[in-house]
Amino acid sequence: MAQTRAAIRYAKAVLSLAGDQNSAEAVNGDMKLIAGTIAENNDLSDMLESPVVTSAIKRSALLEIFKNTNALSVNLIDTLNTNKRIHLLSHVAQKYTELYDQLNGIQVAIVTTAVPLTDELKTKVLAKVKELTGKNASIENIVDDSIIGGFILRVGDIQYNASISNKLSKLKREFTLN
């Protein structure tokens, strides 16, 4: 819980600075890159969490990996490193993106499907989400073949499950109750 609060505070501070310098969008791109890279790379994540690796090595590795980032993103890495909170970098990046999206009225629609979404389906889903919520959305597609077919749409706290596996589960419950 304390890590989440700290990550939110750092993210708010960076967003405020980025807004003042008219670079919030560029920093958002950096934060998405940082969060995605750390999430996809277990070695990098383990290095950031490791108490054995010195902060100087962590800093130099991060600056080498993210060398084409905005100055504010580099300052965030330096600040987290100085305050011995570099392990929060991924959390701060995620919170920054969430705050940036809230500020700009953008929400993330998570669509779980058995196969990857086509561009045509993405357009239809975006239109439906805009119609239902009145806000723009970006789509994150998760491919999970265990749902067999159909889709699961999650926008904020709302979830719509139209998967084949969900329908089969409902049928199974109906037959076992009778």
N, CA, C and O of each residue as an XYZ file, in Angstrom:
712
protein
N       0.824     -1.190      0.000
C       0.000      0.000      0.000
C       0.866      1.250      0.000
O       0.584      2.208     -0.720
N       1.926      1.238      0.813
C       2.806      2.406      0.881
C       3.504      2.622     -0.449
O       3.743      3.761     -0.850
N       3.836      1.519     -1.145
C       4.479      1.648     -2.451
C       3.532      2.281     -3.458
O       3.955      3.087     -4.287
N       2.265      1.927     -3.393
C       1.289      2.497     -4.317
C       1.132      3.985     -4.080
O       1.075      4.766     -5.030
N       1.063      4.381     -2.825
C       0.927      5.805     -2.518
C       2.154      6.582     -2.962
O       2.040      7.682     -3.503
N       3.322      6.010     -2.734
C       4.555      6.676     -3.152
C       4.602      6.786     -4.679
O       4.987      7.824     -5.218
N       4.210      5.721     -5.366
C       4.211      5.743     -6.832
C       3.258      6.810     -7.355
O       3.573      7.504     -8.321
N       2.101      6.944     -6.725
C       1.135      7.967     -7.149
C       1.711      9.359     -6.925
O       1.549     10.235     -7.774
N       2.379      9.575     -5.802
C       2.962     10.895     -5.525
C       4.029     11.254     -6.555
O       4.050     12.376     -7.061
N       4.908     10.313     -6.863
C       5.933     10.578     -7.877
C       5.288     10.831     -9.241
O       5.688     11.743     -9.964
N       4.290     10.018     -9.586
C       3.621     10.166    -10.884
C       2.938     11.523    -10.995
O       3.014     12.173    -12.038
N       2.267     11.957     -9.923
C       1.616     13.273     -9.932
C       2.638     14.387    -10.101
O       2.401     15.345    -10.837
N       3.770     14.265     -9.424
C       4.799     15.289     -9.521
C       5.358     15.375    -10.943
O       5.538     16.470    -11.477
N       5.628     14.231    -11.548
C       6.160     14.222    -12.917
C       5.115     14.758    -13.890
O       5.451     15.509    -14.806
N       3.845     14.380    -13.701
C       2.780     14.865    -14.577
C       2.631     16.379    -14.464
O       2.428     17.063    -15.467
N       2.730     16.891    -13.260
C       2.639     18.325    -13.058
C       3.784     19.057    -13.762
O       3.562     20.058    -14.444
N       4.994     18.558    -13.594
C       6.149     19.164    -14.272
C       6.025     19.060    -15.790
O       6.313     20.012    -16.515
N       5.596     17.902    -16.255
C       5.452     17.701    -17.706
C       4.379     18.623    -18.272
O       4.523     19.143    -19.379
N       3.308     18.824    -17.517
C       2.266     19.750    -17.958
C       2.783     21.171    -18.047
O       2.463     21.896    -18.988
N       3.589     21.574    -17.063
C       4.174     22.917    -17.072
C       5.111     23.122    -18.256
O       5.212     24.225    -18.793
N       5.794     22.055    -18.658
C       6.761     22.150    -19.753
C       6.176     21.717    -21.102
O       6.909     21.582    -22.082
N       4.862     21.501    -21.151
C       4.174     21.068    -22.377
C       4.789     19.808    -22.989
O       4.891     19.687    -24.210
N       5.192     18.886    -22.139
C       5.771     17.634    -22.636
C       5.084     16.415    -22.030
O       5.667     15.331    -21.981
N       3.854     16.588    -21.570
C       3.133     15.492    -20.916
C       2.926     14.308    -21.850
O       3.020     13.156    -21.424
N       2.646     14.582    -23.118
C       2.411     13.501    -24.071
C       3.688     12.714    -24.349
O       3.660     11.486    -24.426
N       4.810     13.422    -24.499
C       6.090     12.750    -24.736
C       6.486     11.902    -23.528
O       6.958     10.776    -23.682
N       6.294     12.443    -22.340
C       6.617     11.695    -21.122
C       5.689     10.495    -20.984
O       6.109      9.443    -20.501
N       4.439     10.636    -21.399
C       3.509      9.506    -21.363
C       4.017      8.374    -22.248
O       3.947      7.204    -21.869
N       4.520      8.718    -23.408
C       5.106      7.699    -24.281
C       6.280      7.000    -23.616
O       6.426      5.781    -23.710
N       7.123      7.791    -22.938
C       8.257      7.213    -22.212
C       7.773      6.282    -21.113
O       8.318      5.193    -20.929
N       6.758      6.706    -20.389
C       6.257      5.911    -19.262
C       5.651      4.592    -19.755
O       5.816      3.555    -19.112
N       4.957      4.631    -20.883
C       4.419      3.388    -21.452
C       5.559      2.454    -21.850
O       5.493      1.246    -21.625
N       6.606      3.030    -22.444
C       7.768      2.240    -22.842
C       8.452      1.631    -21.619
O       8.801      0.451    -21.625
N       8.644      2.430    -20.579
C       9.314      1.956    -19.372
C       8.494      0.850    -18.701
O       9.035     -0.203    -18.363
N       7.204      1.082    -18.510
C       6.349      0.082    -17.855
C       6.318     -1.210    -18.662
O       6.427     -2.300    -18.100
N       6.171     -1.090    -19.971
C       6.118     -2.274    -20.828
C       7.423     -3.048    -20.831
O       7.420     -4.278    -20.777
N       8.536     -2.336    -20.895
C       9.849     -2.988    -20.925
C      10.125     -3.725    -19.626
O      10.603     -4.859    -19.645
N       9.831     -3.097    -18.504
C      10.070     -3.741    -17.213
C       9.137     -4.936    -17.033
O       9.548     -5.969    -16.504
N       7.883     -4.805    -17.470
C       6.924     -5.912    -17.338
C       7.330     -7.110    -18.196
O       7.126     -8.258    -17.800
N       7.897     -6.845    -19.360
C       8.253     -7.930    -20.282
C       9.593     -8.570    -19.963
O       9.849     -9.696    -20.388
N      10.455     -7.878    -19.223
C      11.802     -8.366    -18.991
C      11.997     -8.708    -17.516
O      12.160     -7.817    -16.683
N      11.978     -9.991    -17.203
C      12.121    -10.434    -15.813
C      13.491    -10.096    -15.240
O      13.609     -9.787    -14.054
N      14.533    -10.154    -16.082
C      15.876     -9.840    -15.590
C      15.965     -8.380    -15.149
O      16.556     -8.072    -14.113
N      15.383     -7.497    -15.931
C      15.393     -6.077    -15.571
C      14.592     -5.844    -14.293
O      15.024     -5.106    -13.409
N      13.448     -6.463    -14.202
C      12.621     -6.339    -13.002
C      13.360     -6.857    -11.770
O      13.350     -6.220    -10.717
N      14.001     -8.020    -11.910
C      14.757     -8.591    -10.794
C      15.920     -7.697    -10.396
O      16.214     -7.554     -9.209
N      16.586     -7.092    -11.378
C      17.701     -6.208    -11.089
C      17.234     -4.995    -10.283
O      17.906     -4.585     -9.336
N      16.095     -4.422    -10.650
C      15.579     -3.256     -9.938
C      15.199     -3.594     -8.502
O      15.330     -2.752     -7.615
N      14.733     -4.804     -8.265
C      14.323     -5.238     -6.931
C      15.494     -5.720     -6.077
O      15.379     -5.786     -4.853
N      16.610     -6.054     -6.706
C      17.733     -6.667     -6.000
C      18.461     -5.690     -5.076
O      18.840     -4.597     -5.497
N      18.654     -6.087     -3.823
C      19.438     -5.248     -2.913
C      20.950     -5.412     -3.136
O      21.743     -4.614     -2.637
N      21.339     -6.442     -3.882
C      22.751     -6.718     -4.122
C      23.325     -5.777     -5.182
O      24.477     -5.355     -5.080
N      22.526     -5.450     -6.196
C      22.971     -4.573     -7.272
C      22.995     -3.135     -6.752
O      22.016     -2.654     -6.181
N      24.117     -2.462     -6.957
C      24.246     -1.091     -6.445
C      23.360     -0.137     -7.229
O      22.989     -0.402     -8.373
N      23.033      0.966     -6.594
C      22.165      1.951     -7.242
C      22.846      2.576     -8.448
O      22.171      2.959     -9.403
N      24.164      2.686     -8.425
C      24.893      3.247     -9.575
C      24.750      2.342    -10.800
O      24.584      2.826    -11.920
N      24.816      1.036    -10.583
C      24.663      0.084    -11.691
C      23.232      0.119    -12.208
O      23.009      0.095    -13.419
N      22.260      0.175    -11.296
C      20.857      0.260    -11.707
C      20.628      1.508    -12.558
O      19.990      1.446    -13.609
N      21.157      2.644    -12.089
C      20.977      3.909    -12.795
C      21.604      3.843    -14.191
O      20.966      4.209    -15.179
N      22.836      3.380    -14.267
C      23.510      3.345    -15.570
C      22.815      2.370    -16.530
O      22.722      2.640    -17.727
N      22.335      1.251    -16.011
C      21.626      0.292    -16.864
C      20.331      0.911    -17.400
O      20.028      0.795    -18.587
N      19.572      1.569    -16.518
C      18.310      2.183    -16.949
C      18.551      3.305    -17.958
O      17.820      3.427    -18.941
N      19.570      4.120    -17.716
C      19.850      5.221    -18.642
C      20.330      4.697    -19.994
O      20.099      5.333    -21.023
N      20.994      3.548    -19.997
C      21.420      2.955    -21.264
C      20.224      2.354    -22.008
O      20.101      2.501    -23.224
N      19.352      1.682    -21.268
C      18.174      1.066    -21.889
C      17.224      2.132    -22.416
O      16.685      1.995    -23.514
N      17.016      3.192    -21.643
C      16.060      4.242    -22.010
C      16.794      5.530    -22.378
O      16.467      6.603    -21.871
N      17.792      5.419    -23.266
C      18.623      6.586    -23.580
C      17.938      7.620    -24.462
O      18.378      8.769    -24.503
N      16.896      7.254    -25.156
C      16.216      8.209    -26.037
C      14.947      8.770    -25.416
O      13.988      9.070    -26.126
N      14.936      8.912    -24.104
C      13.740      9.400    -23.424
C      13.857     10.884    -23.105
O      14.929     11.481    -23.197
N      12.728     11.455    -22.729
C      12.623     12.859    -22.369
C      13.472     13.154    -21.130
O      13.733     12.263    -20.322
N      13.895     14.395    -20.989
C      14.710     14.797    -19.831
C      13.960     14.579    -18.518
O      14.576     14.243    -17.507
N      12.642     14.765    -18.519
C      11.869     14.538    -17.294
C      11.866     13.066    -16.894
O      11.857     12.744    -15.706
N      11.874     12.187    -17.866
C      11.919     10.755    -17.564
C      13.272     10.385    -16.963
O      13.350      9.578    -16.037
N      14.334     10.981    -17.499
C      15.667     10.754    -16.944
C      15.741     11.315    -15.525
O      16.316     10.688    -14.635
N      15.158     12.498    -15.315
C      15.141     13.088    -13.971
C      14.372     12.207    -12.985
O      14.749     12.104    -11.818
N      13.295     11.575    -13.453
C      12.544     10.662    -12.591
C      13.425      9.489    -12.167
O      13.448      9.116    -10.994
N      14.144      8.915    -13.118
C      15.043      7.800    -12.797
C      16.087      8.250    -11.778
O      16.357      7.542    -10.808
N      16.670      9.425    -11.998
C      17.669      9.950    -11.060
C      17.074     10.191     -9.676
O      17.689      9.852     -8.665
N      15.888     10.772     -9.633
C      15.243     11.063     -8.343
C      14.917      9.780     -7.589
O      15.184      9.678     -6.391
N      14.345      8.806     -8.280
C      14.032      7.529     -7.637
C      15.304      6.849     -7.152
O      15.327      6.251     -6.077
N      16.350      6.944     -7.944
C      17.628      6.334     -7.577
C      18.217      7.016     -6.343
O      18.681      6.345     -5.422
N      18.198      8.348     -6.326
C      18.726      9.108     -5.195
C      17.959      8.798     -3.911
O      18.548      8.687     -2.835
N      16.644      8.661     -4.036
C      15.794      8.402     -2.872
C      15.688      6.917     -2.528
O      14.896      6.523     -1.672
N      16.497      6.096     -3.207
C      16.513      4.644     -2.996
C      15.136      4.012     -3.208
O      14.720      3.124     -2.463
N      14.451      4.485     -4.229
C      13.127      3.946     -4.566
C      13.060      3.546     -6.042
O      11.990      3.580     -6.649
N      14.184      3.175     -6.604
C      14.232      2.828     -8.027
C      13.358      1.609     -8.323
O      12.916      1.428     -9.457
N      13.107      0.772     -7.313
C      12.249     -0.405     -7.508
C      10.803      0.005     -7.827
O      10.016     -0.819     -8.293
N      10.454      1.268     -7.577
C       9.101      1.765     -7.852
C       8.913      2.247     -9.291
O       7.807      2.632     -9.672
N       9.970      2.231    -10.087
C       9.912      2.831    -11.421
C       8.747      2.306    -12.258
O       8.034      3.096    -12.876
N       8.545      1.021    -12.289
C       7.453      0.441    -13.069
C       6.099      0.913    -12.557
O       5.219      1.240    -13.354
N       5.920      0.955    -11.235
C       4.662      1.407    -10.641
C       4.412      2.886    -10.950
O       3.291      3.283    -11.271
N       5.465      3.688    -10.849
C       5.330      5.119    -11.135
C       4.942      5.318    -12.600
O       4.087      6.148    -12.911
N       5.563      4.563    -13.488
C       5.252      4.678    -14.919
C       3.795      4.312    -15.187
O       3.115      4.992    -15.955
N       3.312      3.240    -14.558
C       1.918      2.836    -14.742
C       0.960      3.891    -14.201
O      -0.032      4.224    -14.850
N       1.254      4.414    -13.020
C       0.387      5.433    -12.411
C       0.398      6.713    -13.233
O      -0.635      7.369    -13.365
N       1.545      7.075    -13.783
C       1.625      8.268    -14.630
C       0.675      8.119    -15.817
O      -0.089      9.032    -16.129
N       0.731      6.967    -16.471
C      -0.126      6.725    -17.630
C      -1.596      6.784    -17.249
O      -2.408      7.347    -17.983
N      -1.942      6.202    -16.100
C      -3.336      6.251    -15.633
C      -3.774      7.692    -15.370
O      -4.861      8.098    -15.780
N      -2.933      8.455    -14.691
C      -3.261      9.857    -14.396
C      -3.349     10.688    -15.666
O      -4.223     11.545    -15.791
N      -2.450     10.440    -16.603
C      -2.460     11.161    -17.878
C      -3.758     10.874    -18.630
O      -4.389     11.781    -19.172
N      -4.146      9.598    -18.654
C      -5.385      9.227    -19.335
C      -6.603      9.861    -18.670
O      -7.508     10.332    -19.359
N      -6.634      9.877    -17.337
C      -7.743     10.510    -16.614
C      -7.814     11.998    -16.933
O      -8.894     12.544    -17.155
N      -6.670     12.639    -16.954
C      -6.603     14.068    -17.217
C      -7.124     14.405    -18.614
O      -7.739     15.451    -18.823
N      -6.872     13.514    -19.557
C      -7.268     13.748    -20.945
C      -8.573     13.055    -21.328
O      -8.938     13.036    -22.503
N      -9.278     12.489    -20.356
C     -10.562     11.852    -20.627
C     -10.454     10.588    -21.454
O     -11.375     10.245    -22.195
N      -9.335      9.893    -21.331
C      -9.130      8.649    -22.080
C      -9.221      7.490    -21.096
O      -8.675      7.549    -19.994
N      -9.909      6.450    -21.503
C      -9.986      5.257    -20.673
C      -9.465      4.065    -21.465
O      -9.431      4.091    -22.695
N      -9.067      3.037    -20.762
C      -8.538      1.846    -21.405
C      -9.617      0.774    -21.420
O     -10.167      0.411    -20.381
N      -9.906      0.280    -22.599
C     -10.850     -0.824    -22.752
C     -10.020     -2.088    -22.949
O      -9.297     -2.219    -23.937
N     -10.130     -3.011    -22.005
C      -9.391     -4.265    -22.100
C     -10.314     -5.301    -22.717
O     -11.361     -5.632    -22.160
N      -9.917     -5.804    -23.865
C     -10.719     -6.783    -24.592
C      -9.951     -8.097    -24.630
O      -8.866     -8.185    -25.205
N     -10.534     -9.113    -24.008
C      -9.929    -10.442    -24.013
C     -10.643    -11.267    -25.071
O     -11.866    -11.406    -25.045
N      -9.872    -11.811    -25.999
C     -10.426    -12.616    -27.088
C      -9.599    -13.894    -27.240
O      -8.497    -14.005    -26.704
N     -10.152    -14.850    -27.979
C      -9.439    -16.100    -28.230
C      -8.391    -15.926    -29.324
O      -7.400    -16.655    -29.358
N      -8.605    -14.971    -30.212
C      -7.662    -14.656    -31.287
C      -7.425    -13.140    -31.290
O      -8.262    -12.392    -30.783
N      -6.317    -12.680    -31.844
C      -6.066    -11.231    -31.867
C      -7.158    -10.467    -32.620
O      -7.707    -10.958    -33.607
N      -7.462     -9.263    -32.139
C      -8.476     -8.416    -32.781
C      -7.959     -7.874    -34.102
O      -6.784     -7.530    -34.231
N      -8.848     -7.802    -35.076
C      -8.499     -7.156    -36.340
C      -8.714     -5.655    -36.184
O      -9.352     -5.208    -35.231
N      -8.181     -4.886    -37.121
C      -8.351     -3.426    -37.065
C      -9.824     -3.036    -37.165
O     -10.261     -2.081    -36.522
N     -10.587     -3.774    -37.969
C     -12.016     -3.488    -38.141
C     -12.766     -3.694    -36.818
O     -13.606     -2.876    -36.444
N     -12.457     -4.788    -36.116
C     -13.107     -5.047    -34.832
C     -12.693     -4.024    -33.778
O     -13.513     -3.613    -32.956
N     -11.417     -3.608    -33.798
C     -10.954     -2.585    -32.858
C     -11.751     -1.303    -33.047
O     -12.149     -0.666    -32.071
N     -11.985     -0.924    -34.298
C     -12.746      0.287    -34.593
C     -14.170      0.165    -34.066
O     -14.699      1.113    -33.486
N     -14.793     -0.995    -34.262
C     -16.156     -1.215    -33.774
C     -16.221     -1.167    -32.253
O     -17.151     -0.592    -31.689
N     -15.240     -1.767    -31.588
C     -15.219     -1.774    -30.127
C     -15.031     -0.350    -29.602
O     -15.702      0.057    -28.653
N     -14.128      0.401    -30.214
C     -13.904      1.788    -29.792
C     -15.171      2.621    -29.940
O     -15.495      3.432    -29.072
N     -15.886      2.417    -31.047
C     -17.131      3.158    -31.269
C     -18.170      2.783    -30.218
O     -18.881      3.653    -29.716
N     -18.266      1.515    -29.884
C     -19.242      1.062    -28.890
C     -18.897      1.596    -27.493
O     -19.787      2.002    -26.746
N     -17.622      1.593    -27.150
C     -17.203      2.107    -25.849
C     -17.502      3.601    -25.757
O     -17.964      4.081    -24.722
N     -17.240      4.337    -26.838
C     -17.523      5.782    -26.852
C     -19.027      6.020    -26.709
O     -19.449      6.942    -26.010
N     -19.831      5.188    -27.372
C     -21.286      5.314    -27.295
C     -21.784      5.042    -25.872
O     -22.666      5.742    -25.375
N     -21.217      4.021    -25.223
C     -21.672      3.639    -23.886
C     -21.205      4.596    -22.790
O     -21.959      4.903    -21.867
N     -19.959      5.065    -22.894
C     -19.391      5.859    -21.808
C     -19.274      7.342    -22.128
O     -19.157      8.163    -21.219
N     -19.304      7.690    -23.400
C     -19.139      9.088    -23.782
C     -17.701      9.559    -23.759
O     -17.439     10.751    -23.921
N     -16.759      8.638    -23.559
C     -15.347      8.995    -23.503
C     -14.574      8.231    -24.561
O     -14.971      7.151    -24.997
N     -13.454      8.827    -24.961
C     -12.551      8.123    -25.864
C     -11.881      6.990    -25.099
O     -11.793      7.017    -23.872
N     -11.417      6.006    -25.834
C     -10.765      4.871    -25.192
C      -9.620      4.384    -26.058
O      -9.592      4.596    -27.270
N      -8.691      3.735    -25.412
C      -7.664      3.006    -26.138
C      -7.900      1.532    -25.831
O      -8.407      1.184    -24.764
N      -7.532      0.679    -26.765
C      -7.814     -0.752    -26.612
C      -6.543     -1.504    -26.272
O      -5.489     -1.314    -26.879
N      -6.686     -2.365    -25.274
C      -5.631     -3.307    -24.942
C      -6.220     -4.685    -25.189
O      -7.194     -5.075    -24.546
N      -5.628     -5.423    -26.122
C      -6.150     -6.735    -26.485
C      -5.336     -7.819    -25.795
O      -4.117     -7.892    -25.949
N      -6.030     -8.665    -25.029
C      -5.398     -9.814    -24.382
C      -5.922    -11.059    -25.084
O      -7.132    -11.255    -25.200
N      -5.012    -11.888    -25.546
C      -5.403    -13.115    -26.223
C      -5.343    -14.256    -25.221
O      -4.295    -14.539    -24.641
N      -6.496    -14.914    -25.025
C      -6.617    -16.024    -24.075
C      -7.495    -17.088    -24.729
O      -8.717    -16.950    -24.781
N      -6.863    -18.146    -25.225
C      -7.629    -19.163    -25.948
C      -8.531    -19.999    -25.044
O      -9.332    -20.788    -25.545
N      -8.420    -19.844    -23.730
C      -9.285    -20.606    -22.836
C     -10.732    -20.098    -22.846
O     -11.629    -20.790    -22.364
N     -10.967    -18.894    -23.391
C     -12.356    -18.418    -23.459
C     -13.081    -18.998    -24.671
O     -14.269    -18.741    -24.868
N     -12.370    -19.777    -25.478
C     -12.870    -20.537    -26.617
C     -13.297    -19.636    -27.774
O     -12.864    -19.854    -28.906
N     -14.120    -18.648    -27.524
C     -14.592    -17.720    -28.554
C     -15.317    -16.570    -27.891
O     -15.455    -16.548    -26.668
N     -15.775    -15.627    -28.666
C     -16.441    -14.457    -28.114
C     -15.427    -13.478    -27.564
O     -14.298    -13.400    -28.049
N     -15.836    -12.722    -26.537
C     -14.926    -11.730    -25.970
C     -15.359    -11.368    -24.552
O     -16.487    -11.629    -24.134
N     -14.428    -10.760    -23.832
C     -14.705    -10.171    -22.520
C     -14.230     -8.729    -22.617
O     -13.057     -8.473    -22.890
N     -15.143     -7.790    -22.394
C     -14.824     -6.361    -22.470
C     -14.836     -5.781    -21.067
O     -15.817     -5.920    -20.337
N     -13.741     -5.130    -20.694
C     -13.650     -4.497    -19.379
C     -13.244     -3.046    -19.563
O     -12.174     -2.752    -20.095
N     -14.117     -2.130    -19.114
C     -13.847     -0.696    -19.165
C     -14.067     -0.155    -17.758
O     -15.195     -0.100    -17.269
N     -12.985      0.238    -17.122
C     -13.102      0.714    -15.747
C     -13.643     -0.384    -14.851
O     -13.061     -1.466    -14.775
N     -14.749     -0.120    -14.175
C     -15.360     -1.089    -13.272
C     -16.422     -1.945    -13.954
O     -17.008     -2.823    -13.320
N     -16.673     -1.704    -15.224
C     -17.720     -2.413    -15.955
C     -17.098     -3.572    -16.725
O     -16.076     -3.408    -17.392
N     -17.720     -4.738    -16.628
C     -17.256     -5.891    -17.392
C     -18.431     -6.538    -18.092
O     -19.483     -6.756    -17.491
N     -18.246     -6.846    -19.375
C     -19.252     -7.549    -20.160
C     -18.606     -8.826    -20.670
O     -17.634     -8.774    -21.423
N     -19.147     -9.980    -20.262
C     -18.570    -11.260    -20.625
C     -19.451    -11.946    -21.656
O     -20.518    -12.459    -21.320
N     -19.017    -11.958    -22.891
C     -19.737    -12.630    -23.974
C     -18.900    -13.776    -24.533
O     -18.921    -14.050    -25.733
N     -18.159    -14.445    -23.635
C     -17.298    -15.535    -24.086
C     -18.063    -16.849    -24.137
O     -19.039    -17.043    -23.413
N     -17.615    -17.728    -24.984
C     -18.228    -19.046    -25.121
C     -18.056    -19.839    -23.825
O     -18.974    -20.539    -23.399
N     -16.892    -19.732    -23.205
C     -16.663    -20.476    -21.953
C     -17.630    -20.015    -20.857
O     -18.073    -20.833    -20.050
N     -17.960    -18.735    -20.817
C     -18.926    -18.226    -19.837
C     -20.323    -18.791    -20.120
O     -21.039    -19.176    -19.195
N     -20.702    -18.838    -21.386
C     -22.015    -19.381    -21.739
C     -22.098    -20.871    -21.415
O     -23.135    -21.351    -20.958
N     -21.002    -21.606    -21.653
C     -20.977    -23.028    -21.318
C     -21.080    -23.229    -19.809
O     -21.752    -24.153    -19.350
N     -20.422    -22.374    -19.042
C     -20.499    -22.462    -17.578
C     -21.920    -22.220    -17.089
O     -22.386    -22.899    -16.175
N     -22.614    -21.253    -17.694
C     -24.006    -20.977    -17.320
C     -24.891    -22.179    -17.617
O     -25.732    -22.556    -16.800
N     -24.698    -22.783    -18.798
C     -25.474    -23.969    -19.136
C     -25.207    -25.109    -18.155
O     -26.134    -25.803    -17.737
N     -23.962    -25.298    -17.796
C     -23.598    -26.360    -16.873
C     -24.266    -26.132    -15.511
O     -24.757    -27.078    -14.895
N     -24.286    -24.874    -15.042
C     -24.945    -24.560    -13.761
C     -26.436    -24.823    -13.850
O     -27.030    -25.344    -12.906
N     -27.050    -24.470    -14.973
C     -28.498    -24.707    -15.129
C     -28.818    -26.190    -15.098
O     -29.807    -26.599    -14.489
N     -27.998    -26.996    -15.744
C     -28.269    -28.438    -15.772
C     -28.035    -29.089    -14.416
O     -28.746    -30.023    -14.046
N     -27.047    -28.606    -13.674
C     -26.781    -29.207    -12.367
C     -27.792    -28.787    -11.315
O     -27.988    -29.505    -10.334
N     -28.445    -27.632    -11.495
C     -29.452    -27.189    -10.551
C     -30.792    -27.893    -10.754
O     -31.590    -27.996     -9.822
N     -31.033    -28.364    -11.942
C     -32.325    -29.008    -12.227
C     -32.287    -30.471    -11.994
O     -33.293    -31.153    -12.189
